């Protein structure tokens, strides 16, 4: 097992399942024998506010927080959140972003406009940007809320965790009645067409 710590940030808005995604990831990593530290930060609103989860793993991890410029991977459930947390991505890090736009409160109230061409801006600023339409894949799996697990499936391609180990983590974490949908969502994410830069 490598000595260094790997830093993952999962960012989205309230109600998108960022916390469940981090728990699934944490369980998969613990099963691999890693020391894992997790921390979550809520924005202003429970639903619709910005939510960030830090997952750090390695041989020995001391702090759950990922500082600016230190994230190896940012898993973004929504375009604007990807843009907001991009400064946390380390040079050469990977940004996986769902091509979905959820209007934040200032946009809903008319006080601001949703920025245009975010994916292009992200691609211009980061070296490794992987964009995926996770919402369509979640719909295909049978539940729009499975975006979180679709994105874990995409990220799984870049991690040293076997598919069976991910499935075990899903079984351990996801309520039984949603398990089939989530297993399918993970598969679809694993095999998804993505646009890489």
URMOKA-V680246 format. One record per residue. N is the residue number from 0. SS is DSSP state (h for helix, s for strand, l for the rest). PHI is phi in whole degrees, 0 to 359 (* if undefined). PSI is psi as a letter, one per 30 degrees, with the letter a starting at -180 (999 if undefined). Layout:
N_SS_PHI_PSI, N_SS_PHI_PSI
//
This chain:
0_l_*_k, 1_l_290_l, 2_l_280_e, 3_l_287_l, 4_l_266_k, 5_s_259_k, 6_s_247_k, 7_s_237_k, 8_s_245_k, 9_s_247_j, 10_s_235_k, 11_s_189_a, 12_s_244_l, 13_l_307_k, 14_l_94_f, 15_l_269_f, 16_l_87_g, 17_h_296_e, 18_h_293_e, 19_h_299_e, 20_h_300_e, 21_h_291_e, 22_h_292_e, 23_h_298_e, 24_h_301_e, 25_h_300_e, 26_h_295_e, 27_h_296_e, 28_h_289_e, 29_h_299_e, 30_h_296_f, 31_l_278_f, 32_l_94_g, 33_l_281_l, 34_s_279_k, 35_s_233_k, 36_s_237_k, 37_s_230_k, 38_s_209_k, 39_s_235_k, 40_s_233_k, 41_s_264_k, 42_l_279_a, 43_l_297_e, 44_l_250_k, 45_l_297_e, 46_l_249_k, 47_l_95_f, 48_l_276_l, 49_s_291_k, 50_s_231_k, 51_s_234_k, 52_s_237_k, 53_s_259_k, 54_s_232_j, 55_s_239_k, 56_s_216_l, 57_s_172_a, 58_l_288_e, 59_l_215_k, 60_l_244_k, 61_l_257_e, 62_l_229_k, 63_l_272_f, 64_l_266_k, 65_l_256_k, 66_l_279_l, 67_l_302_k, 68_l_77_g, 69_l_243_f, 70_s_283_k, 71_s_287_e, 72_s_223_k, 73_s_244_k, 74_s_256_j, 75_s_253_k, 76_l_275_f, 77_l_201_k, 78_h_298_e, 79_h_294_e, 80_h_293_e, 81_h_299_e, 82_h_295_e, 83_h_298_e, 84_h_260_g, 85_h_307_e, 86_h_301_f, 87_h_282_f, 88_s_288_k, 89_s_282_l, 90_s_299_k, 91_s_86_f, 92_s_288_l, 93_s_246_k, 94_s_249_j, 95_s_253_k, 96_s_231_k, 97_s_282_k, 98_l_279_h, 99_l_239_k, 100_l_242_k, 101_l_243_j, 102_l_295_k, 103_l_284_l, 104_h_307_e, 105_h_300_e, 106_h_286_e, 107_h_300_e, 108_l_278_f, 109_l_88_g, 110_l_283_f, 111_l_213_l, 112_l_250_k, 113_l_291_k, 114_l_300_k, 115_l_267_l, 116_l_51_h, 117_h_297_e, 118_h_301_e, 119_h_297_e, 120_h_295_e, 121_h_298_e, 122_h_297_e, 123_h_284_f, 124_h_259_f, 125_l_241_l, 126_l_284_e, 127_s_240_j, 128_s_243_k, 129_s_243_j, 130_s_257_k, 131_s_217_k, 132_l_274_i, 133_h_289_f, 134_h_295_e, 135_h_297_e, 136_h_291_e, 137_h_296_e, 138_h_298_e, 139_h_298_e, 140_h_287_f, 141_l_114_g, 142_l_201_j, 143_h_301_f, 144_h_284_f, 145_h_277_g, 146_h_309_e, 147_h_301_e, 148_h_282_e, 149_h_302_e, 150_h_294_e, 151_h_297_e, 152_h_299_e, 153_h_297_e, 154_h_295_e, 155_h_302_f, 156_l_299_f, 157_l_256_g, 158_l_241_l, 159_l_270_h, 160_l_230_k, 161_l_292_l, 162_h_303_e, 163_h_299_e, 164_h_291_e, 165_h_296_e, 166_h_298_e, 167_h_298_e, 168_h_296_e, 169_h_296_e, 170_h_298_e, 171_h_285_f, 172_h_253_e, 173_l_274_k, 174_l_305_k, 175_h_308_e, 176_h_292_f, 177_h_255_g, 178_h_296_e, 179_h_301_e, 180_h_301_e, 181_h_288_e, 182_h_296_e, 183_h_293_e, 184_h_300_e, 185_h_297_e, 186_h_302_e, 187_h_295_e, 188_h_294_e, 189_h_299_e, 190_l_255_g, 191_l_293_k, 192_l_283_k, 193_l_235_l, 194_s_253_j, 195_s_256_l, 196_l_234_999
//
